[in-house]
């Protein structure tokens, strides 16, 4: 009981102490309202308008920046040479070689070939997404910001991987983000330094044929969650990459020997220096 | 000799290789390791065996999670190098000091490595010599601390010490290791070793070498890291070992004494008898008993671990930690969160073995990582687990059957699907659903009634065929199903059917004659797709079913490249509410994707697996 009483005393003392503060606050509030009443309403409206405009401006600048992203995504099947290409673009060498990636490689840098140029060059944000099928869901994290996609194909071991690569490309081309934003895609035939590598025309034709077949089977998939958001091409016509809503081009490169000029050109087309 | 030692980033760039070793590796063991072991969430294992034409390597690895580095050592499997674990640990320590994310060339590491290697080799030699001279004292304390890796190596060493006739057994073990049936293995391993102990000195010395390693590792990893590192191979494992070891080291291999070693459970008697009779039979029993034991012990451990910690750190310090971000995560920090996660997975009907392995793998991927500010350990662990689950459930191969059907059509041969599974899981019913689905997509289907065992099976299928208006191939009962299937495929080729759906008799995974018949059917007809039908209601048995189906298909097949299960059809999915763990168990153990999900009684009730929603349900 004693304790309770002590507490009560304590509380009352506190209340007494707080009283002058309360009065002070009320006074200030009154003063503020009076001051507001003195100001003409036009000035008030102007102030509010300025506030709203600045926030809008800031927001729009942010949105504007986002649409003009500088991200280029490197993707393709495992073993097609994405990581080598990544380091070739960044450092101009493939170092000691690479192994299967377990995590994406990311970097924001000025392309190696342009590092000697004078003047201010806008750096490129390059992402190399692993190609192992278990890691392919990672791609979705990067697609929304992508300004361009480089789809790397192994031109040397093309035929055994043709079906898988086409399937992956089909999935990519029918993704909602890619179609809606019309993200340009470059099909990069890697490893063309080897004598037995296929030409890019051959690869284009084969992939178009495969995608044509996929179109028939995929559109038939029943109510599945993996079903693609958009269909490709024009119904009734054989599929060609030109029918895509986004721009699909094809190029040749060789990661090991460092012939990546066409890829660099693609990057610079879509990320302006 | 060490064949190769590589240091690379998780992104895949090789930072440093040993140029001195410089041997060209045959095949691509590193890529295979990453693809089939590390990315499949098996990174909790101790070593990986790689087989290629003319080469068989053993690979060992270690992660530096904070810097995102991977260290891999490759050596010939015939040689049992004792110093590899030690060397990897040293290399990891030294390299992490000079590592800089911006640098890509580390030529100056050559000299350091040379030194480290000499050191490690010398130490290994020294231990071998000193141990051979001084008789070892087999006190129980030492045994208790033997680490998983060390123990594995000890096994190998002892096998190596034995005559060459053990070689075959060795290979089988190697394969099994890859498949991850580690518990089954240990039982097998014991036999050669037991005989070794009886046979003579040579093996005693090899047993000693097992101790060598454990001691050596203890010493090198000494200091502050000791307790975390010794436990690295998961808490449960050393305990399993302790139990086994008592049988092995201390006793003569007579059965009466073996019984004596297992006084804890009443079932022990029965288990060991079965082990002696047939190694395959009681795997599940043993698994369960051991793991439940070890879990109990683990429980105690967790309590012990967390209690002093809780006392030490008050509310304020934990709050401060969450704001500042923790320096690096240690095994002990992760333990409570992982335990909670494991329990949650198990309430969702994930097989215990799988939950355990997953948690180990997640722990391996998080240990040493920096905790970001404003995050709790539990949420970090949960995020890592979510990523792992998505990775596991995402199909590795394409599951677009229609695409495959069209490809087969171009080659003018029917696409053959064989439905296999245990009794009463719904093979025939779901076969009819698949047939219906295929029919909807203008594919001509034929059924083959190869269940010539259960009465009424052919009639059941005939009813479905009549309702769906598709042809059925039947030969009545008491025929060899393999022959019936073969004739059915020939018939389909004649009348131009695109797909043949082969219904087989339900069989328990332990039924040897029936499994042999199934193996024959698959070998003879070489189907395009072997679809395992499993019910979503199954819990721990999912692991047993799938692993044994796969194992039997390997063991009983007469072809050198046996077929395994290609895909899974999960039935009765509408009956389980949120207990979706069977999907995870099955996919993890077999590596095959879930191709269809049966979720009702009518023909239309066939769906595809929604990976995202499954993961969400599992972690809810």
Interface residues (C-beta under 8 A of the other chain):
Chain A: X78 X79 X83 X87 X91 X95 X96 X97 X98 X99 X100 X101 X102 X103 X104 X105 X128 X130 X132 X133 X134 X135 X136 X137 X163 X164 X167 X213 X214 X216 X217 X218 X220 X221 X222 X223 X224 X225 X226
Chain B: X6 X8 X9 X10 X11 X12 X13 X14 X15 X16 X17 X30 X31 X34 X35 X38 X39 X40 X68 X70 X104 X105 X390 X391 X392 X394 X395 X396 X397 X398 X400 X402 X403 X405 X406 X407 X437 X440 X441 X606 X607 X608 X610 X611 X612 X613
